[in-house]
Amino acid sequence: MTVRVPALLLSLSACALMALPLPAQSDEPSAEPKRYEYPADDIGVATLEARQTAQLRTKGLFRVPIDFSFTDRQPESGIDFLHESVDDSLRTWKPAHYDHGNGVLVADVDGDQRMDLYFLTQIGSNRLYRNLGDGTFEEITEGSGLAVADRISVTGAFGDYDDDGDPDLFLTTVRMGNSLYENVGEGRFRDVTERAGVGYSGHSSGATWFDFDLDGDLDLFVTNVGSYTHEETGRGGFYLAREDAFAGHRFPERTERSLLYRNLGDGHFEEVSEELGLNVTAWTGDATFTDLNGDRYPDLYVLNMQGDDHYYENQAGKGWKDRTPELFQLTSWGAMGVKFFDYDNDLDLDLVVTDMHSDMHEEPVDPLRDEKLKVEIEMDDGGEDNSPGNTFYRQGGDGSFAEISDAIGVENFWPWGLSAGDLNADGYPDLFVASSMNFPFRYGVNSVMMNNGGTNFLDAEFILGVEPRRDGRTHRDLFTVDCNGPDEGHLLCRSGLQGAALVAGTLGTRTSAILDIEGDGDLDIVTGEFNDVPQVLISDLAQRGDVHWLAIDLTGTRSNRDGLGARVVVRSGDDHWLRFNEGKSGYLSQSSMPLWFGLGEHTTVDSVEVLWPSGARQVVTEGLEIGRRIEIVEPAE
């Protein structure tokens, strides 16, 4: 598909909204608004059955186990969190960055060896849930100090910044001040933002803990999108979005530099991005870190949702060098999610990036066919360094990267966050890609991409029961309008709607996390929904047969306590598996911690090798019984 458009996302304009079909409505006002699903002619819903049929026909292409499934257990889980967005993503919809959603965070907040869940929202209170170990959760927000009500939250990151053995929490917001919360034990937190000096107030988004100077404590990188709001406020205190929010990258005065905070080790942080030459002014939703040159100093891959991504190589903690052209010649144009992982078990880290905004230029003519194709876009303000669509870079043995996304099948439509995890425990990491839009767009499906033995990825969301959603839900009631009354100027009324109506918009996922909720040895998926309850997708892999796995907790001594930046290799016979401990889940979220290894048919583990950020190389050969969660402590010397 070739589209000649300006770089401004035309399909997000009010003109696109006006063109969407509306059902016939009575012109009589009604005390009981009639309910209808918007858009009325939803091709995403209409093609669900055809998508499922087509995907089930591909079962013969899988060379890996797919005889298991997921079931959404949200009602039984006790997780009753309901995400609520600001009105500029609902009743007063505008093409603005508020619709990018909120994160899902995973951490053991109370030290009971179970992974707890923290959900963020824009309107209302964030919610913290304690994992009870049997697939259910108990809400513990009250008394935790983490309600953070009416702050227009975006996301956060758990990390032990004070090296006391429990996870602390940094949160980002839209113009209401970022904040840092120290864990004081038993799942309780206190606000230490003012003392720490990290309370920047702007259009913040992602947060990444890492030890950039290798001094043994965690530093912090905070991404800022850029100014997409006015001074006027609305319900919940949110700042109203600009009508031309998605043209913001064209206005240098709207830029907000992303922030690098050095941990001074005494509870204080110092912002050093300008001092160290890390001048990130892209419209950045998130970032991640890795170490491609093997010098142990973590490098940054910084996303740009409307332009070029950048890979900044760490110069021994004293500066940064942009090495993007040498390593990644063409980056995704509308990047949203990012993950370094070893998809083919060759002990080299590969890179996948999801591209959301390129897909907003044109609706596919045939969704079943076109959603797996890259969109070809000719832009009027750059694009020569971009590849519109998802990108997948395979690292060669010489450190070079080749972009192979089409060849291995990782293109999809409307992708946001992605999580990597070995869902079938065969030894090869798979991908869950949170995909879709919400009101006023049609329904889009989430993607499960199963790693086909390190050769390619095959779509399996229908095969594994992730789509269609529980009870066939595709829409949710959102708001009412009365076009014969006070709402006559509403966009829907101006486009032909008459009378009173209860508007139901499509469901959509933004973020995700992968973890073993029940401790039964298989990986489950939790999603961050937009204007809805999360999905708690429980796997039955462990109930179908023996699962061979090993989970590893890292405890640093000379390195940071969380072991962030460590490379871990598990070996059994002639096979080996690599995990890089970065504590991220692709976009705005944190995923499986501890590090989780599927072992395929292997029933024993020969060794676990850890290369710590300090430079210590540790090889463990004892106590490696599979089907267990083990702790590896960095040697003191």
N, C-alpha and C positions, 0 to 999 in steps of 0.2 A: 504494500500500500504506500503510495507516494502522496504526500500532502504538502502544498506550499502555503505556509502560514507564518506570521510573525511569531517570535518566541513567546509572546504573551499567550497564555492558554485560552484560545478562543472558545473551546467547548465548555469552559467554565463561566462564560459570560451570561448575563441576564438574557441575552438573545437566545441562547441555547435553551434556557428554561422555558421561554415563551413558545418554543417550537414543539415541546413535548405534548402528546395527546392527552385530552381530558375526556372523562365520561360525560354523557348527557346528564344535566342536572336540572332540577326544578327551579323556576325563578321565584318560588314562594319561600319566604323565610320560614324556618322550622325551629320549634323549641327543642326537638330531638334531631341533632345533626345526622345526616346520612353518612355512613362510613364508606369510604372507598380507598382502594390502594393506588398509590401514585408512584410511577406513572401507570395509567390504566392498561396500556399496551406494553407489558413488561416482557421483552424478549428473553431476559435472563431467566425468568420463571418458566416461560413457555418452552424453553429448550432444555430444562433440567432432565426430563425423561430421556430425551435423545442423547444428551451427554452421558448419562448413566449407561444406556445401552451400548453406546460406542466404546466407552471405557471398559466395560465388562468383556468386550470382545478381544481386548488386548492381553488378557491373562496369560496366553501362551507365550508372550514375549518376555515374561519375567523369569529370570534365572535365579531369583532369590525368593525366600519364603514370603508369602502374602496371605497365608491361611490364618489370619487373625483379624480383629476389628476393634473399632473404638465406639463407645456409647457415651452420649452426653449425660452425665450424672449430676448436673448442676442442682436440680431440685433436692436430691438426696444428700448432696455434699454439705449442706448447711451454709453455702456461700450465697447470700442473698443480695450482694452488692448490685446496684443499678447505676450504670454510667449515665451522666446527664451532661449534655453539651450546652454551650452558650447559645443564645437565640440566633446569632449570626450563622449557625449551622442548622437551624431549624426554621422557626416561624419567619425570621427576617433573613433567610438564607442569602449569603454572599459568597463569591468565590474567594475564600480567604483561608489562611493557614490554621485556623481553629479546627478545621475538619481533619487534621492530621492525627487526632486521637491522643490517647494517654497510655502509659506503660503498665506492665505487669511485672512486679518485682518478687524475687524468690530469695529467701534467706532463713536461716535458723535463728530467729530473734531471741529465743529463750533458752538455748543451749540444751534442748532435749533430743538432739540428733534427728529431728524431723523438719522438713522444709516447709516454712510458713509462706503465706501469700499476702502481698500488699497491692491493693488496687487503687488507682488514681482517677480522679474525675475533675471536670471543669467547674460545675455547679454542685454545691453540697459538700459532703465530707468524704475524704479518702477513708478507706477501710482496711483494717489489718485482721487477718484470720490465722489462728493457730491450728496447725495440723495435728489431729488427734491420732493419726497412725492407722486408721481403719477405713480411710477414704472419706472421712468427714472432717469438718472444720468447725471451730468455735470462734466467733467474732470477739476480739479483745481490743477493739479500737478505744473504747472508753477506758481511761486510765493509762493508756499507752503513751499519750502525748503526741500521737501521729494522726489525729483527726484532720488537722489542717483544713478546716472548713472555709468555703467561699474564698479560696485563694487562686482560682483558675490555674490549677496545677497542670503540669505537662508530664513530667516523669521524675525519676530519681535513680539512685544507685546505692546499694548497700556496699560498705567497705569498712574494714577495721583501721581507720585512720590513726587511732591512738594506740594501736598494738596491745590492747588489753584482752584480746581473745573473744570479743563479741562484735557483731556487725553494727556499725553506725550507718546513718542514712543522710544522704544529700538529696534535696528536692529542688526542682526547677518550676518556675511559674511564668505566666505572661504578665509582666509589669507589676507584679505584687511582691517582688523580692524573693530571691532564692534563699534556701535555708539549710542549715546543718543541724542534725540531731544526734547527740551522743547517747549510745546505749548504756544505761546504768544498771542493767540486769533484769532478768525475768520478763523480758519483753516490754520494758518501760524506757522511755527516751526523754531527754531534756534538750531544749533549744539552746544551742551554743553559737548561733550565727554571728552575733555581734562580736563576741570574743574572737571567733575564728577569722572574721573579716571576709566572708564569702557571700554577702547579702546583696549582690548585684541585682538591680531591678531593670528588666528589659524584656525582650522577646526571646527568652531562653528556651532551649529544647533539651538536647541530650546531655548526659553526664557520664564521664568515664574516669574511674579510679585506675591509676597506674603509677609506678615508681620511675619517673622519667630520668632522675639523676642517680638512681641506684644507691641511695643513702639509707635504704632499709625501711622507709615509711612511705605511705601512699600519698601521691600528689593527685591533682584533679584537673581534668579538662572539661570545660563547659562550652557547648556550642550555642551560638545565637543565630537566629534566623535573619533578622532584619526588621525594620519598623513596618508593620502591616496594620497598625491601628491608629485611630484618632484619639482626641482627648475626651470626647463624650463617652459616658458610661451607660450601661444597660443593666438588666436584671442580674443580680449576683455581683454587681460591681465591675463586670467585664468591660474592657475598652472596645468600643465599636470598631469593626474592621473597616479599612478603606475600601472603597468601591473598586479601586485598581490595585488591590493588594498583590496580585500575581504579576504585576509589572514592576514590583519594587526593586528587582535586580537591575533595572535600567536607571535607577536614581541613586547615585553614590551617596547622597546625603541621608539615605535611609539605612545605610549599612551599619551593622553592629558587629564589632570585632569579637570573635570567640576568645575565651579566657583560659589561661593556663595558671593554675595556682600551685605554688611550691609549698609543701608542708614543712614548716620550720621546726617541727618536732616538739613544740611546747604548747600545742593547742591553737597556734596561730598559722595563718596561710598568707603568702605574699603573691600578688598577681604579677607574673613575669613574662607574659607573652611578648610584649613590645621589647623588653630588655633582651630577650633571647631570639628575637627575629622571627617569631611565629605569628605572622600577620595574616590571619585567616579572616577574610571579609566576604566569603561566599555566603549564600543563603543556605545555611547548614542546619539540618535536622539532627544529625548524629555523627559519631565517629567511632573508630575502634583502634586498637593498637596491636602490633605484632613486632617481630624482629626478623627481617628478611636477610640481613647481612651477617647475622650470627655474632654481633659484638656485645650482645646481652642488653644493650640500651634500647628500650622500646620505641619504635617508630609509630607515627600516626597516619592512618588513612582517614581523611576528612571528606565527608560527602558534600555535594552541592546539589540542591534540588532543582536548580535552574542554571546549569552550566557545567563547568569542568570540576571533577573531583581532584583531590591532591593527595599525594603520598609524600609526607615529610619525614626524612631520615634524621634521626637523633644524632647529633654530633657530640657524643660523650657527655650529654647533659648540659652542654654549654651553648647550644644553638641548634638550628634546624636547617636542613637543605631539601629543597623541593626536587624530588627525583622522579616525578610523575612521567615526564616524556620518555625517560630511559626505560621505565618498567611497564607502564600502562599507557600505550600510545593513544588509545581511544577509550574514554570513560563514558559511562552512562550519562545521558543528558539530564534526567530528572531523578537522580539517585535518592533512595529513601532508606534501604536496609543494606547492611554489609556484614560479611562473615568470612574470616580466614579459617579454613579447615582442610584436612587432608582427605580428599574424597576417594582417592585411589590407593591409599595405603603404601605410598612410595616414600614416606617420611619427609615430604616437602609440603609446605602449606600452600594451598590453592585459595582463590578468592572468588566469591560470588557477591554481586551487587544487584539489588532490585531497583527497577526504574519505574516509578509511578507516573510521573508527570508527562513522559512521552506518550503514554497511552491515553492522555486526556485530549489529544488533538483530533481524534476521529473515532467514531463508533464503528466497530467491525461490521461489515456487510453480512458475513456468515460467522457468528461467534464460534461455532465448533471448529472452524478451519482457521479463521483469521487471528484468534486470540493466541495462537502458538507462533505467529509470525511477528517479526520486528516491524515497527512502523518506520517508514522512511520520511524524514522531515527535512525540508529545506527552510532554514531559518534566516531571518533578516538581521540578526545581531549575533552572529557567531555560529558555532556548531561544528567547525572543521575538526575539532579534537574530540568529538562525541560520537557515540554509538547509541542511537535511540533504542531503548529496550534494555532488558536485563543483560548483564555481562558476566561471563564466567571465565576466569583466567586460570589456566593450568600451568603450574610452575614446572619448568624443565629442570633437569639435573644440573644445568649450568647457571641456575638462578634467573633465567629469562622466563617471560610469561607469554602464553599464547591464548588469545580470546577464542573460546570454542562453545559459546552458549547455544548456538543453533545446533551444532553437531551432537551435543549431549542432552538436549531437550529441556533446558531450564527457562525458556521463555514462557511467560504467562501474562495475564491481563490484570491491570489495576493492583499491582503488588505493593505491599507496605513492609511490615516487619517479617523477618524470616528467622526460624530457629533450626539449628542442626542437632540431630540426635539419631542414634541407631535404633530406630523404631522396631525393627524385627530382630535385633540382636545378632545379625549375621556378620558383624565386624566392619560394615561399611556405613558411614553416617548418611542419614536421609535428611530431607528438608521439608519443613512445614512453612508455607508462605501465606501469611495473612493477606487476603486480597479482597477487593470489592470497593464499592462506594455506598452512600446512603442517600437520603432525600436530597435532591430531587432526581436521583439517577436510578437506573434499573438494577436488578439484583445481579451480583457477581459471586462466583464461587471461590472458596478457599482452595488452595492447592496443596496436596501431599505429593512430593516427588520422591519416589523410592529409588535409592541408589542400586543400579542393576549390576552389582559386582564390580564397581569401579570403572565401568565402561560408559554408561549413560544413565540418565534419570528418566523414569516412567511415571506418568500421572496415575495416582491411585486413590484420590479422595472419595470416589464413589465405591471403589472396590473395598475400602477399609471402613466405610460407614461414616466418614466425616461430612460428606454431602450425600443426599440432601440433609439438612439440619433436622434436629429432633422434632418429631411431629410435623415435619414438612413446613416448619416456620420459615417464611421469607420476609414478612413485614411486621411492623409493630405500630400501634397507634401513637401518634406524636403530638398533634395539636389540632385545635378547631379553628375554623374561619367562618365568618358570616359575611358573605359578599353582598348581601342586601342591607348590611348594617355597618358597624364600625370598621370592618376590614375591606371595604370596597377598593381601597388602594393597594391591597396585597398583590404580590406577583401572580398568584394563582387566579385571583379575581380578574386582574387585567388581562390574563390569557384566556378567559372564557368561562371560568367557573362561576356558577350562580347559586344563590341561597347559602344555607349553612351546611358545613361538611366537617366530619372528623377525618383528618388526613392521616393515613397510614403510610409510612415510608419504609424502604427496604432495610433489612438488617445488613450489617457490614462489620468486618473485623479489621483492626488496625495493628495489633501487636500480639505476641504469643510468648509462652515460655514452656520448655520441656523439662519434666522432672518425674521421678518415681514417687507418686503421691502416697501410695499404700505401702511402699517398701517390699513389694512382692517380686521385684526383679525385672519389671518391664517399665518402659517409659510412657508417661501420659502427657497430654497437651492441655494447657490452660490458655484461653484466649482473652484478649482485651477487646470487648465489643464497643461499638459506638452507639450510645443511646439504648443500651440493652444490658441484660445480665450476661456474665461471661459464659463461655462454654467450658465445661470440665470434662474433657474427653478421656475416659478411662479405657486403657487397653486391656484386652483379655489374653494377651500373648502368654503370660505366665500360667493361665488357667488351661491353656491348650496343650501344654507339654513343658518339658524341662527347658529352662532358659539359662544359658551360660553367660555370666557377666561378672564384672568386678567394678566396684566404685571406690574412688580414692579421694580422701581429704588431704590437703596439703597444709602443713603448719610451718611457716618460715621462722627462722631464728635470726640469722644474719640478713636474710631477705625480708621483705615485708611479710607480716604475719599471715596474710591470705595466700601467699605464694603466687600472686598475680604476676604473669610474665614467665612462669616456669613452663618448660617443655617436658612432657611425660610420655615415655614410650613403654608399652607393655609388650612382652615377647612370649610366644608359645610355639615351640618347634621352629618351623621356617617362617611363621607369620608374625607380623608386628603391627601395632596400632599407635598412632600419635594423637595426642591432644595438647593443644596450647591453652593455657589457663589465662583467659582474658575476662571471664565473668560477664560476658555480654550475650545478648540474644538478638542480634541483627538490627533492631530498631527500637529504641526507647525502653528495652526490657532486659532483664537478667534471666538466664536460663539455667540448665542443669548444673548444679553445684551440689554435691561433689562431682568430680570428673567421672563420667560413666563410660565403661567400655563393654560393648557386646563382643563376645568371643567366638561366635559361630559354633562350630562343632567341637571346639577345644574344651576339654574338661580340666585342664591344668594350666597354670601360668608359670613360666620358667623364671622371669625376672621383670622388675619394674625399674626403669631408669629415669631419674629426675635430674634435669639440668636446671638448677636454681638461678634466679636473677643475680645472686651473689657470685656466680661462677662455680659454685660447688657442684660436682657431679656425684650423684648418689645412686648406687645400684642395690636394690633390695631383692633378695632371693628366698627369704624365709617368711612364713606367715601369709602366704599368698593363696589361701584357699578361695576358690571361686564362689560366687553367690554371696559375697560379703562386702561390707563397706569397711575399708581399712584407713588408718591414718598413717601418713609418712611425715616424720618430723625432720627438718633440715639439720644436718650435723652442726654442732656449735663451732667446730673448727674444721 
